[in-house]
Structure formats: structure tokens, C-alpha cells
Amino acid sequence: MGKRQTRIFRLDFHKHINTLPGREANILLTSQATFHGVILTIGPETLRFRDQRLKEHTFSLGEIEEIMLDRETEY
């Protein structure tokens, strides 16, 4: 099976605020650090995130460059 990547940039966060909680994602910060895990909550100013070691992180939306989501395809 293949994968398709959806990239959500900072200006579009507000459009996806209701669909992101509970999704597995990669978070790219403005410092170029990348985190992988599950988005717990996203609000107007912060995003709560749990990584694969079950540690929770809280990021301000201003320090997030983009959110990358993967989805499997049928081919």
C-alpha cells in the first residue's frame, strides 16, 4: 500500500482545528525539530501532543511551522 502526505501550514491551522485531534502526525517546529505522535488537542493558541514515549508536549501555534499527516491509499 502507498501513502499520501497532507501538509498543513501555519496559515491553514484554523481550517483543520476540528479534524486534527486524535490524528497521528509529524510536527515541524520553526527550529527545524520534528516530533512524531498523536495530536491531543488544538486550540486558538496551543497544541497538545503525545509522542511515542507517551510524553506530552505543549507547543504554541507560533512555533509550529507545519503539521504533516500520512494516510494509506489502496494502491
MOPAC internal coordinates of N, CA, C and O (Angstrom, degrees):
PM7 1SCF
backbone

  N    0.0000 0     0.00 0     0.00 0    0    0    0
  C    1.4524 1     0.00 0     0.00 0    1    0    0
  C    1.5234 1   110.28 1     0.00 0    2    1    0
  O    1.2310 1   120.91 1   -37.77 1    3    2    1
  N    1.3004 1   115.86 1   142.23 1    3    2    1
  C    1.4535 1   121.19 1   177.53 1    5    3    2
  C    1.5151 1   111.14 1   -90.99 1    6    5    3
  O    1.2310 1   121.29 1    -4.96 1    7    6    5
  N    1.3023 1   115.14 1   175.04 1    7    6    5
  C    1.4641 1   121.05 1   178.40 1    9    7    6
  C    1.5151 1   109.35 1  -130.95 1   10    9    7
  O    1.2310 1   120.98 1   -29.77 1   11   10    9
  N    1.2915 1   115.73 1   150.23 1   11   10    9
  C    1.4546 1   122.88 1   173.73 1   13   11   10
  C    1.5173 1   107.55 1  -121.69 1   14   13   11
  O    1.2310 1   120.84 1   -42.29 1   15   14   13
  N    1.3085 1   115.99 1   137.71 1   15   14   13
  C    1.4552 1   121.01 1  -178.65 1   17   15   14
  C    1.5245 1   109.80 1  -106.50 1   18   17   15
  O    1.2310 1   121.14 1   -47.82 1   19   18   17
  N    1.3224 1   115.43 1   132.18 1   19   18   17
  C    1.4525 1   122.07 1   174.25 1   21   19   18
  C    1.5153 1   107.54 1  -108.52 1   22   21   19
  O    1.2310 1   120.80 1   -55.56 1   23   22   21
  N    1.3235 1   116.08 1   124.44 1   23   22   21
  C    1.4653 1   121.13 1  -179.79 1   25   23   22
  C    1.5221 1   108.18 1  -108.39 1   26   25   23
  O    1.2310 1   120.79 1   -56.33 1   27   26   25
  N    1.3236 1   116.10 1   123.67 1   27   26   25
  C    1.4626 1   122.23 1   179.72 1   29   27   26
  C    1.5267 1   107.10 1  -112.48 1   30   29   27
  O    1.2310 1   121.11 1   -64.51 1   31   30   29
  N    1.3203 1   115.48 1   115.49 1   31   30   29
  C    1.4588 1   120.70 1  -178.41 1   33   31   30
  C    1.5256 1   110.42 1   -89.44 1   34   33   31
  O    1.2310 1   120.66 1   -16.24 1   35   34   33
  N    1.3048 1   116.34 1   163.76 1   35   34   33
  C    1.4655 1   123.86 1  -173.09 1   37   35   34
  C    1.5297 1   113.13 1   -50.63 1   38   37   35
  O    1.2310 1   119.77 1   138.63 1   39   38   37
  N    1.3134 1   118.04 1   -41.37 1   39   38   37
  C    1.4680 1   120.89 1  -177.93 1   41   39   38
  C    1.5288 1   113.05 1   -67.04 1   42   41   39
  O    1.2310 1   120.10 1   161.27 1   43   42   41
  N    1.3417 1   117.42 1   -18.73 1   43   42   41
  C    1.4676 1   121.62 1  -176.98 1   45   43   42
  C    1.5232 1   113.78 1  -104.09 1   46   45   43
  O    1.2310 1   119.18 1  -176.35 1   47   46   45
  N    1.3341 1   119.17 1     3.65 1   47   46   45
  C    1.4693 1   121.15 1  -178.53 1   49   47   46
  C    1.5212 1   111.56 1   -56.04 1   50   49   47
  O    1.2310 1   120.13 1   137.56 1   51   50   49
  N    1.3287 1   117.36 1   -42.44 1   51   50   49
  C    1.4669 1   120.61 1  -176.04 1   53   51   50
  C    1.5328 1   111.87 1   -63.64 1   54   53   51
  O    1.2310 1   119.45 1   153.99 1   55   54   53
  N    1.3271 1   118.65 1   -26.01 1   55   54   53
  C    1.4698 1   121.58 1   179.13 1   57   55   54
  C    1.5286 1   112.01 1   -72.24 1   58   57   55
  O    1.2310 1   120.41 1   154.61 1   59   58   57
  N    1.3317 1   116.83 1   -25.39 1   59   58   57
  C    1.4685 1   121.76 1  -173.97 1   61   59   58
  C    1.5275 1   112.90 1  -111.77 1   62   61   59
  O    1.2310 1   120.12 1  -167.12 1   63   62   61
  N    1.3076 1   117.38 1    12.88 1   63   62   61
  C    1.4660 1   121.44 1  -173.57 1   65   63   62
  C    1.5304 1   112.55 1   -58.68 1   66   65   63
  O    1.2310 1   119.45 1   147.23 1   67   66   65
  N    1.3270 1   118.65 1   -32.77 1   67   66   65
  C    1.4644 1   121.39 1  -177.72 1   69   67   66
  C    1.5280 1   112.95 1   -85.56 1   70   69   67
  O    1.2310 1   119.71 1   159.76 1   71   70   69
  N    1.3300 1   118.17 1   -20.24 1   71   70   69
  C    1.4628 1   120.18 1  -175.87 1   73   71   70
  C    1.5326 1   113.61 1   -98.42 1   74   73   71
  O    1.2310 1   119.57 1   168.83 1   75   74   73
  N    1.3157 1   118.42 1   -11.17 1   75   74   73
  C    1.4705 1   120.69 1  -175.00 1   77   75   74
  C    1.5218 1   115.83 1   -81.59 1   78   77   75
  O    1.2310 1   118.21 1   142.07 1   79   78   77
  N    1.3407 1   121.02 1   -37.93 1   79   78   77
  C    1.4748 1   118.99 1  -178.48 1   81   79   78
  C    1.5306 1   111.84 1   -57.82 1   82   81   79
  O    1.2310 1   121.62 1   -46.15 1   83   82   81
  N    1.3454 1   114.50 1   133.85 1   83   82   81
  C    1.4579 1   121.00 1   179.90 1   85   83   82
  C    1.5154 1   113.63 1    90.68 1   86   85   83
  O    1.2310 1   119.46 1   172.95 1   87   86   85
  N    1.3259 1   118.63 1    -7.05 1   87   86   85
  C    1.4619 1   122.49 1  -177.96 1   89   87   86
  C    1.5278 1   110.64 1   -90.40 1   90   89   87
  O    1.2310 1   120.83 1   -36.60 1   91   90   89
  N    1.3124 1   116.02 1   143.40 1   91   90   89
  C    1.4566 1   122.14 1   173.22 1   93   91   90
  C    1.5227 1   107.54 1   -78.70 1   94   93   91
  O    1.2310 1   120.37 1   -45.11 1   95   94   93
  N    1.3325 1   116.90 1   134.89 1   95   94   93
  C    1.4613 1   119.94 1  -173.81 1   97   95   94
  C    1.5217 1   111.53 1  -153.40 1   98   97   95
  O    1.2310 1   121.75 1   -15.72 1   99   98   97
  N    1.3069 1   114.26 1   164.28 1   99   98   97
  C    1.4609 1   123.00 1   167.58 1  101   99   98
  C    1.5166 1   106.65 1  -107.94 1  102  101   99
  O    1.2310 1   120.36 1   -48.79 1  103  102  101
  N    1.3204 1   116.91 1   131.21 1  103  102  101
  C    1.4594 1   122.65 1   179.78 1  105  103  102
  C    1.5206 1   107.81 1  -109.71 1  106  105  103
  O    1.2310 1   120.24 1   -59.92 1  107  106  105
  N    1.3217 1   117.16 1   120.08 1  107  106  105
  C    1.4539 1   122.30 1   177.40 1  109  107  106
  C    1.5162 1   108.36 1  -102.86 1  110  109  107
  O    1.2310 1   120.85 1   -58.97 1  111  110  109
  N    1.3399 1   115.98 1   121.03 1  111  110  109
  C    1.4535 1   121.29 1  -179.73 1  113  111  110
  C    1.5207 1   110.56 1   -89.28 1  114  113  111
  O    1.2310 1   120.47 1   -14.45 1  115  114  113
  N    1.3183 1   116.71 1   165.55 1  115  114  113
  C    1.4635 1   120.82 1   177.51 1  117  115  114
  C    1.5216 1   111.42 1   -65.77 1  118  117  115
  O    1.2310 1   119.82 1   159.52 1  119  118  117
  N    1.3273 1   117.94 1   -20.48 1  119  118  117
  C    1.4629 1   122.23 1   176.56 1  121  119  118
  C    1.5274 1   111.95 1   -81.10 1  122  121  119
  O    1.2310 1   120.31 1  -177.47 1  123  122  121
  N    1.3422 1   117.01 1     2.53 1  123  122  121
  C    1.4610 1   125.79 1  -178.52 1  125  123  122
  C    1.5318 1   113.45 1    73.08 1  126  125  123
  O    1.2310 1   119.54 1  -168.85 1  127  126  125
  N    1.3297 1   118.49 1    11.15 1  127  126  125
  C    1.4618 1   121.80 1   172.55 1  129  127  126
  C    1.5263 1   107.77 1   -79.91 1  130  129  127
  O    1.2310 1   120.51 1   -36.50 1  131  130  129
  N    1.3333 1   116.63 1   143.50 1  131  130  129
  C    1.4650 1   121.52 1  -179.67 1  133  131  130
  C    1.5173 1   109.17 1  -121.46 1  134  133  131
  O    1.2310 1   120.82 1   -45.08 1  135  134  133
  N    1.3363 1   116.05 1   134.92 1  135  134  133
  C    1.4653 1   122.84 1   177.47 1  137  135  134
  C    1.5225 1   108.28 1  -118.87 1  138  137  135
  O    1.2310 1   120.58 1   -37.69 1  139  138  137
  N    1.3393 1   116.50 1   142.31 1  139  138  137
  C    1.4603 1   121.84 1   177.61 1  141  139  138
  C    1.5164 1   108.37 1  -120.68 1  142  141  139
  O    1.2310 1   120.50 1   -45.97 1  143  142  141
  N    1.3238 1   116.65 1   134.03 1  143  142  141
  C    1.4583 1   120.98 1   178.84 1  145  143  142
  C    1.5160 1   110.77 1   169.27 1  146  145  143
  O    1.2310 1   121.19 1    30.07 1  147  146  145
  N    1.3308 1   115.33 1  -149.93 1  147  146  145
  C    1.4630 1   122.27 1  -175.78 1  149  147  146
  C    1.5248 1   109.36 1  -117.53 1  150  149  147
  O    1.2310 1   121.07 1   -45.76 1  151  150  149
  N    1.3219 1   115.55 1   134.24 1  151  150  149
  C    1.4584 1   120.84 1   177.14 1  153  151  150
  C    1.5267 1   108.30 1   -78.25 1  154  153  151
  O    1.2310 1   120.48 1   -55.60 1  155  154  153
  N    1.3227 1   116.69 1   124.40 1  155  154  153
  C    1.4656 1   121.05 1   179.54 1  157  155  154
  C    1.5192 1   110.82 1   -87.59 1  158  157  155
  O    1.2310 1   120.57 1   124.58 1  159  158  157
  N    1.3226 1   116.51 1   -55.42 1  159  158  157
  C    1.4642 1   121.25 1   178.66 1  161  159  158
  C    1.5245 1   109.17 1  -144.92 1  162  161  159
  O    1.2310 1   121.48 1   -25.88 1  163  162  161
  N    1.3183 1   114.77 1   154.12 1  163  162  161
  C    1.4562 1   120.43 1   173.09 1  165  163  162
  C    1.5189 1   107.13 1  -138.89 1  166  165  163
  O    1.2310 1   121.18 1   -49.64 1  167  166  165
  N    1.3131 1   115.34 1   130.36 1  167  166  165
  C    1.4537 1   121.35 1  -179.21 1  169  167  166
  C    1.5168 1   110.36 1  -123.28 1  170  169  167
  O    1.2310 1   120.47 1    11.43 1  171  170  169
  N    1.3109 1   116.71 1  -168.57 1  171  170  169
  C    1.4601 1   119.38 1  -178.65 1  173  171  170
  C    1.5272 1   113.58 1   -69.01 1  174  173  171
  O    1.2310 1   119.92 1   160.65 1  175  174  173
  N    1.3462 1   117.76 1   -19.35 1  175  174  173
  C    1.4640 1   119.54 1  -177.44 1  177  175  174
  C    1.5238 1   114.75 1  -127.68 1  178  177  175
  O    1.2310 1   119.51 1   157.82 1  179  178  177
  N    1.3436 1   118.55 1   -22.18 1  179  178  177
  C    1.4616 1   120.94 1  -175.14 1  181  179  178
  C    1.5273 1   112.15 1  -134.88 1  182  181  179
  O    1.2310 1   121.71 1   -19.64 1  183  182  181
  N    1.3295 1   114.33 1   160.36 1  183  182  181
  C    1.4584 1   122.48 1   174.28 1  185  183  182
  C    1.5225 1   107.53 1  -130.38 1  186  185  183
  O    1.2310 1   120.41 1   -52.97 1  187  186  185
  N    1.3399 1   116.82 1   127.03 1  187  186  185
  C    1.4692 1   122.13 1   175.32 1  189  187  186
  C    1.5147 1   107.81 1  -100.47 1  190  189  187
  O    1.2310 1   121.17 1   -40.91 1  191  190  189
  N    1.3374 1   115.36 1   139.09 1  191  190  189
  C    1.4492 1   121.57 1  -167.68 1  193  191  190
  C    1.5230 1   109.43 1  -144.99 1  194  193  191
  O    1.2310 1   119.78 1   -39.98 1  195  194  193
  N    1.3317 1   118.03 1   140.02 1  195  194  193
  C    1.4703 1   121.78 1   176.43 1  197  195  194
  C    1.5194 1   108.54 1  -116.30 1  198  197  195
  O    1.2310 1   120.50 1   -57.02 1  199  198  197
  N    1.3445 1   116.64 1   122.98 1  199  198  197
  C    1.4629 1   119.93 1  -179.58 1  201  199  198
  C    1.5259 1   110.46 1   -83.77 1  202  201  199
  O    1.2310 1   120.54 1     1.64 1  203  202  201
  N    1.3267 1   116.58 1  -178.36 1  203  202  201
  C    1.4646 1   120.40 1  -175.64 1  205  203  202
  C    1.5240 1   113.59 1   -72.16 1  206  205  203
  O    1.2310 1   120.01 1   168.01 1  207  206  205
  N    1.3127 1   117.58 1   -11.99 1  207  206  205
  C    1.4666 1   121.44 1   174.06 1  209  207  206
  C    1.5217 1   111.36 1   -93.08 1  210  209  207
  O    1.2310 1   120.63 1  -170.32 1  211  210  209
  N    1.3266 1   116.40 1     9.68 1  211  210  209
  C    1.4661 1   125.40 1   178.73 1  213  211  210
  C    1.5273 1   112.97 1    67.11 1  214  213  211
  O    1.2310 1   120.24 1  -158.58 1  215  214  213
  N    1.3232 1   117.14 1    21.42 1  215  214  213
  C    1.4555 1   121.44 1   174.95 1  217  215  214
  C    1.5228 1   108.46 1   -90.98 1  218  217  215
  O    1.2310 1   120.81 1   -45.41 1  219  218  217
  N    1.3330 1   116.05 1   134.59 1  219  218  217
  C    1.4582 1   120.23 1  -179.98 1  221  219  218
  C    1.5189 1   110.64 1   -92.96 1  222  221  219
  O    1.2310 1   121.21 1   -39.37 1  223  222  221
  N    1.3166 1   115.28 1   140.63 1  223  222  221
  C    1.4575 1   123.32 1   178.40 1  225  223  222
  C    1.5198 1   108.08 1  -125.82 1  226  225  223
  O    1.2310 1   120.67 1   -33.95 1  227  226  225
  N    1.3098 1   116.32 1   146.05 1  227  226  225
  C    1.4609 1   121.85 1   173.46 1  229  227  226
  C    1.5166 1   107.75 1  -122.15 1  230  229  227
  O    1.2310 1   121.13 1   -58.22 1  231  230  229
  N    1.3281 1   115.45 1   121.78 1  231  230  229
  C    1.4530 1   122.03 1   179.94 1  233  231  230
  C    1.5184 1   109.35 1  -115.40 1  234  233  231
  O    1.2310 1   120.52 1   -36.93 1  235  234  233
  N    1.3243 1   116.62 1   143.07 1  235  234  233
  C    1.4621 1   118.33 1   170.17 1  237  235  234
  C    1.5249 1   106.43 1   -79.09 1  238  237  235
  O    1.2310 1   120.34 1   -32.57 1  239  238  237
  N    1.3253 1   116.96 1   147.43 1  239  238  237
  C    1.4541 1   120.29 1  -178.62 1  241  239  238
  C    1.5190 1   111.60 1   -63.20 1  242  241  239
  O    1.2310 1   120.04 1   155.75 1  243  242  241
  N    1.3227 1   117.54 1   -24.25 1  243  242  241
  C    1.4503 1   121.39 1   178.48 1  245  243  242
  C    1.5174 1   113.81 1   -68.17 1  246  245  243
  O    1.2310 1   119.81 1   155.92 1  247  246  245
  N    1.3354 1   117.97 1   -24.08 1  247  246  245
  C    1.4604 1   120.06 1   179.84 1  249  247  246
  C    1.5223 1   112.81 1   -94.92 1  250  249  247
  O    1.2310 1   119.90 1  -179.66 1  251  250  249
  N    1.3372 1   117.80 1     0.34 1  251  250  249
  C    1.4615 1   121.70 1   178.95 1  253  251  250
  C    1.5276 1   108.68 1   -98.04 1  254  253  251
  O    1.2310 1   120.97 1   -56.34 1  255  254  253
  N    1.3203 1   115.74 1   123.66 1  255  254  253
  C    1.4664 1   121.62 1   178.77 1  257  255  254
  C    1.5292 1   110.71 1   -80.89 1  258  257  255
  O    1.2310 1   120.78 1   131.29 1  259  258  257
  N    1.3565 1   116.11 1   -48.71 1  259  258  257
  C    1.4571 1   120.14 1   178.67 1  261  259  258
  C    1.5205 1   110.71 1  -158.66 1  262  261  259
  O    1.2310 1   121.57 1   -19.27 1  263  262  261
  N    1.3319 1   114.59 1   160.73 1  263  262  261
  C    1.4597 1   123.14 1   175.47 1  265  263  262
  C    1.5200 1   106.46 1  -117.66 1  266  265  263
  O    1.2310 1   120.33 1   -51.37 1  267  266  265
  N    1.3292 1   116.97 1   128.63 1  267  266  265
  C    1.4606 1   121.69 1  -178.55 1  269  267  266
  C    1.5261 1   109.60 1  -114.49 1  270  269  267
  O    1.2310 1   120.79 1   -53.33 1  271  270  269
  N    1.3252 1   116.10 1   126.67 1  271  270  269
  C    1.4592 1   122.76 1   179.50 1  273  271  270
  C    1.5220 1   109.07 1  -114.92 1  274  273  271
  O    1.2310 1   119.78 1   -39.40 1  275  274  273
  N    1.3264 1   118.02 1   140.60 1  275  274  273
  C    1.4647 1   122.88 1   175.04 1  277  275  274
  C    1.5156 1   108.58 1  -110.29 1  278  277  275
  O    1.2310 1   121.16 1   -36.25 1  279  278  277
  N    1.3358 1   115.39 1   143.75 1  279  278  277
  C    1.4604 1   119.43 1   171.92 1  281  279  278
  C    1.5238 1   108.23 1  -139.38 1  282  281  279
  O    1.2310 1   120.93 1   -36.97 1  283  282  281
  N    1.3304 1   115.82 1   143.03 1  283  282  281
  C    1.4645 1   120.19 1  -178.96 1  285  283  282
  C    1.5151 1   109.73 1   -81.21 1  286  285  283
  O    1.2310 1   120.89 1   -33.33 1  287  286  285
  N    1.3270 1   115.90 1   146.67 1  287  286  285
  C    1.4548 1   121.68 1   176.56 1  289  287  286
  C    1.5230 1   108.91 1  -110.18 1  290  289  287
  O    1.2310 1   120.54 1    -9.65 1  291  290  289
  N    1.3026 1   116.57 1   170.35 1  291  290  289
  C    1.4569 1   121.08 1  -178.41 1  293  291  290
  C    1.5140 1   112.97 1   -82.38 1  294  293  291
  O    1.2310 1   119.80 1   168.66 1  295  294  293
  N    1.3143 1   117.99 1   -11.34 1  295  294  293
  C    1.4597 1   120.89 1  -178.55 1  297  295  294
  C    1.5049 1   111.73 1  -123.10 1  298  297  295
  O    1.2310 1   120.10 1   180.00 1  299  298  297

